[in-house]
Amino acid sequence: MQKEDFEVFVLTDENNVDHHFVLLAKIEDSGKEYWVCEEIMVDEKGEITDFGEIYPFQVKEGENGDLFVDSIETEEEFERVSAAWNELLEKDDELRGMLDVEEHEHEHDEEEDN
């Protein structure tokens, strides 16, 4: 499976800018559902041109039953979801290879050095 085969959705930020994401994994923790997503850059034709950062989102259900994603509310919750995501990556060679985990870790290390 390739990232291009994953489910894609769009979020609009407070500045009315669209951000495209692929859903990489669903995680259940403490009775809540989370989606781990990677931002993608798309051109005018809707073709993926590049991949960005990975973000965890909490999934919530609206009054009419529609699902929406929201940022994770607390640092503790973020740490639990991150740990579950890292555990999933350790167990799933295909997912880890597809994401080129070493590249993301290197980018993160460079950010910490600055």
C-alpha positions as CSV (number, residue, x, y, z in Angstrom):
1,M,0.0,0.0,0.0
2,Q,1.2,3.5,-0.8
3,K,0.3,6.8,0.9
4,E,-1.5,7.8,-2.3
5,D,-4.0,5.0,-1.5
6,F,-4.9,6.4,1.9
7,E,-8.1,8.3,2.7
8,V,-7.7,12.0,2.1
9,F,-9.5,14.9,3.8
10,V,-9.3,18.6,3.9
11,L,-9.3,20.9,7.0
12,T,-9.7,24.7,6.7
13,D,-7.8,26.7,9.3
14,E,-8.8,30.0,11.0
15,N,-7.3,32.0,8.0
16,N,-9.5,30.1,5.6
17,V,-6.6,28.1,4.2
18,D,-7.2,24.5,3.2
19,H,-4.8,21.8,4.4
20,H,-4.9,18.3,2.9
21,F,-4.2,15.2,5.0
22,V,-4.0,11.5,4.6
23,L,-5.3,9.2,7.4
24,L,-2.4,6.9,8.4
25,A,-3.9,5.2,11.4
26,K,-6.7,5.1,13.9
27,I,-5.9,4.8,17.6
28,E,-8.3,4.1,20.5
29,D,-7.2,5.3,23.9
30,S,-9.2,5.9,27.1
31,G,-12.5,5.5,25.2
32,K,-11.6,8.2,22.6
33,E,-10.7,7.8,19.0
34,Y,-7.7,9.5,17.4
35,W,-6.5,9.8,13.8
36,V,-2.8,10.1,13.0
37,C,-2.5,12.0,9.8
38,E,0.2,13.3,7.5
39,E,-0.2,16.6,5.8
40,I,0.1,16.5,2.0
41,M,0.6,19.2,-0.5
42,V,-1.5,19.0,-3.7
43,D,-1.4,20.9,-7.0
44,E,-4.3,22.4,-8.9
45,K,-5.1,19.0,-10.4
46,G,-5.4,17.4,-7.0
47,E,-2.1,15.5,-7.5
48,I,0.1,15.0,-4.4
49,T,3.3,17.0,-4.8
50,D,4.9,16.6,-1.4
51,F,4.4,15.2,2.1
52,G,4.6,17.2,5.3
53,E,4.4,16.8,9.1
54,I,2.5,14.1,10.9
55,Y,-0.3,15.2,13.3
56,P,-2.5,13.4,15.8
57,F,-6.2,14.6,16.0
58,Q,-9.0,13.6,18.3
59,V,-12.1,12.5,16.5
60,K,-15.4,13.8,17.8
61,E,-19.0,13.3,16.8
62,G,-21.2,16.3,16.1
63,E,-24.8,16.7,17.0
64,N,-26.0,15.4,13.7
65,G,-23.7,12.3,13.9
66,D,-21.0,13.7,11.5
67,L,-17.4,13.1,12.5
68,F,-14.9,16.0,12.9
69,V,-11.3,16.2,14.1
70,D,-10.0,18.5,16.7
71,S,-6.6,19.2,18.3
72,I,-5.7,17.1,21.3
73,E,-6.6,19.0,24.5
74,T,-3.8,18.2,27.0
75,E,-0.1,17.4,26.9
76,E,-0.8,14.1,28.8
77,E,-3.3,13.0,26.2
78,F,-0.9,14.0,23.4
79,E,1.9,11.9,25.0
80,R,-0.4,8.8,25.3
81,V,-1.4,9.0,21.6
82,S,2.2,9.6,20.5
83,A,3.3,6.6,22.5
84,A,0.6,4.5,20.9
85,W,1.6,5.7,17.4
86,N,5.3,4.9,18.1
87,E,4.3,1.4,19.2
88,L,2.2,0.9,16.1
89,L,5.2,2.1,13.9
90,E,7.5,-0.4,15.7
91,K,5.2,-3.3,14.9
92,D,4.3,-2.3,11.3
93,D,7.3,-2.5,8.9
94,E,5.2,-1.6,5.9
95,L,3.9,1.6,7.5
96,R,7.4,2.5,8.9
97,G,9.0,2.0,5.5
98,M,6.3,4.0,3.7
99,L,6.8,6.9,6.0
100,D,10.6,6.9,5.8
101,V,10.7,7.3,9.6
102,E,14.4,8.1,9.7
103,E,13.7,11.2,7.5
104,H,11.0,12.5,9.9
105,E,13.2,11.8,13.0
106,H,16.1,13.7,11.3
107,E,13.8,16.6,10.6
108,H,12.6,16.6,14.2
109,D,16.2,16.4,15.6
110,E,17.2,19.4,13.4
111,E,14.2,21.4,14.8
112,E,15.3,20.7,18.4
113,D,18.9,21.8,17.6
114,N,17.7,25.3,16.6
